[in-house]
Amino acid sequence: MAYRYTNTDKWSDVWFSGLKPLAKLLFMYLCDQCDIAGFIEFNENKACFDTGLDKQGLSKAMKEISGRLVTSGDGKILFIKNFVKHQKNLPLNPKNPAHKGIISRLEDNLELFGLQAVEDFFQRGFKGASKGLQSPIGNGNGNGRLGEEKEDTGKGGSGEKPKEGRGEPSDWRADFDTYLSECRNALESILQDEDFISRQQKFYPGIDVPLSIEKSFDDFWGTEEGWRHKKATHTAHIDWQKTFKNALSLRSNQVKKSEDYDRPWGYRIPV
């Protein structure tokens, strides 16, 4: 049996109090049924059985609360946007035993939601792997899409948000080789930045920060897949330092320290 925090002031909250009764029921049901990070593998039949709603009523209620939910790329998993926040678990601390399970679940779902870093789940405007993903249940007379609130999208894990007044997109968007050159130059500059590396090493004491950053370049950011991911953000200017900083939080990029870790500064990637 799991115990959850509940805010009694929710009945005075403008959004929640404005929901219809069945939408209130469904939202509270999802908050009770999700895991500690706010994910739930949605089962339409079980939800109908547990709540007493028929499929039409469930579809209408789901549409009403869709702005507070995000669907995974495969349409099977729901993420409740503010669940972790309302459970008083932000900011997440990797050293806090109570947060380790939350962080692990967030990391496990990064790929399903098209993200690169845990922090991306908490960015304003986060809508998942793509805009308007199909709801796990249809509404019979509409598109049944979730997460279509009209906000600017920010991709924290990608290292940039849409910028205004920055002019036309640079050439990297049209040519992979230009993108790769820019990415490599940024990587070399970051690996030469002693203050940046030292600060990140403080936050990630168990991993080899320079090698982990290089791994993120080799495995993703220095590939055409990484290029396509950046183009999808519709930004003209890439914040590479933020990109590689966020990459350190992804478990698949992390390289554990070796016994001879204390390398001299000036470490450079092979070219």
N, C-alpha and C positions, 0 to 999 in steps of 0.2 A: 504494500500500500504506500502510495506517495502522498506527501503533504506539500501543499502549495500555498504561497502567499496570495492573499486576495485583498484588493483595495476597496474598502467599503464606500469610498467616495466615487466609485465608478458610476453609481446611480445618479450622480450629479454631473458626470462628464457629458459634454455636449454630444460627442459622437455616439457613445454607448446608449445614452438615454433617448437618443433619436431613433434607435433601431426598433423595428417591429418586434413583438414578443418572441416569435420563432427564430429571428436572427439573433436575439440576445441568448436564447437557449443554445443555438448552434455554436456561437462564439465561446460561451462558457464551457460547452462540451469539448471543443477542440483544445481549450486551455487545460482542461483536466486530463485529456487523453494523450497529449503530445509528450515527447521526452523532455529531458532537463534542458535541452537547447532550443526547444520550440519546434521540433520536427515531428510530423505525424504522417505515417503511410495511410493515406485516406482510403477507407473501405465504405463505399456508399451503402451497401446492404446493412453492415453493422451499425452505421450511423443512424439509419432509418429505424432499425430495431431498438437501439438504445434510447433514442430521443422520442420515438413515437411519430416522427414525421414521415409522410409519404414522399416519394421521389420528387414530385412536383414542388412540394413545400420545401424540401431540402434544397432543391436547385434555386428557388427564389431566395431562401435565407443565405445560401452561399454567395449568390450574386451581391446581396446587400452588404456583406462583410468582406468582399473581395479586396477592398483597398488595404486591409490590414494583413493580407496573406500574399505569399509568393509561391508559385508552383515550380517544381523542378523541371528540367528540360525534358524528361521522359513522362511528365504529367502524373507521376505516381506519389510524389511527396509534397506535402504542404509545409511551409515555414511561416510561423506566426512572428511577424516583424518585431514587435516590442516585448515579446515574452520574457527574454533574458533580462531586459531592463526592468520590467515590472516585478520580476522575482528578486530584485535587488542584487543582481550579479554583475553589474557593470561598474567600473571597468574590470575586464577579466584579468586575472593574475595567474600566470603559469605555475607559480610557486604555491598557490592556494589549493590544497587538496580538493576542496569543494568545486573548484573551477576546472580541474583537469579533465573531468568527464565531459563537461560542456565544450571545452576547447577541442577535445578529441572528436566529438560528434560534428562540430562545425567543420573541422578539417576533413572528416570523412565525406562530407556533402559538398565540398567546394566544386568538384568537377560537375556534379549533377546540376548545380546552379550556375555554372559558367563563370566561376570566380577563381581568383588566384591567392587570396589572403583572407584570413578569418575576419579581419576588420571590414571587409567588403559587405558582410551581412548587415552591418550596422550603419552603412552610409545612407544619407538622406536620398530618397528617390530610388533605392535599390528595387529592381523589378525582376531579378532572376536572369536566367540564361538568355532570354530575349523578351521583347516587349509583348504583352498580351498573350502569354502562353495559355494554351487551352486548359480550361478547368477540368478536374478529374470527373466532373459530372456535367452533362449538358443541360441547358434549360428548356430545350424543346422548341423555343421560338426565338433564339438569339445565338450569339457566338459563344456564350459561356466562358468568357475570358476573365482571367484574374489579374489584379495588380495594374490596372490601367489608370491610376490616378495621374492627374496632369501635373507632373513635377519634372524638373530637370534631373537627368540621371547622372550620378557620379560613380565612377569606378575606382574605389580606393585602391584595390589590388592592382589595377592597371597603372596607377600613378598619376592620374589626371582627371579633371572634371571639365565639362564644356566651358570654354572661355568666350567672353564677349569682347568685341573690339580688338581682336588679335589678328585680323586680316585673313587672307586665304590660307588653306592648308598648305604646308610645306611639301617639297617634292617627295618626301619619304612615303607618302600615302600612295603615290603612283608607281613607285619602283622599289622592289624588295632590296636590291643591292644598296640603294641610297639609305633605306631603313637600317640595313645591317651595318653599314659603315657608321651611321650615327649611334647605333646601339653599342657597337664595339668601342668607339671613342669614349662614350659615356662610361662604359664599364672600366676601361683603363683609368680614366680620371677618378672614378670612385675608389678603385683599388689603391690609388696613390694618395687618397685623402686619409691621412693618419687620424685626424679627429673623428671623422665619420666611422671609420673601422673600429676605433677604440670605444666609441659610444655604443655601437651595435654589439660589440663583444661583451660589454657590461650587461646588456639586456639578454644576451644568449651565451652565457658562460660555458656551456657544454659543447658548443659547436665551433667549427673552424669557419669564421665569418667570411673571409676572402674566398675560400674554396667553395662555400655554400653559394655565394653570390655568383661565382663563375659557373657553378653547376646549373643555376637557374638560367644563365645565358645559354649554355650548351644544350640544355634539355628543352627550353621553351622560348625565351625572349630572343635568342639568336636564330630562330627558325621561322619558316614561313607561317607556321601556326601562330607564333607569337605576333608576327606582323599583322596577320588577319585579325587577331584579337585587338590589337591597338587601333586598327582602322575602324573597327566596329564601335569604338568610343566616340567617333566623330569629333575628335579634337585635332587642333592644328599643331600643338606644341606638346611634346612628351616630357613629363617630369621624371627623368630617368632615376634620379636619386630616390624618389619615393617608390618608384617601381621596384628597384632592387632591395630597398628596405622592407617593403611589404613581402617580397619573395622569401625573405628569411623566416617568416612565420609559417610558411608552407612546409609541412614535414618532409615531403618528397625532395625538397631542395637541401635539407639540412645534412651536413657532413660532420660527423663527430670529430673532435680533436684527436690528433695522433700524438704520440709521445714526444715527437720533435716539433711540436706546434710553433714554438717561439721563433718564427722566421723573422728576418730583418724587414723593416719597412721598405717600401719600394717594390713590393711584390707586383709582378706584371703577368698578364695572361699571355699564353703563347699565341703567336700570330702566324 
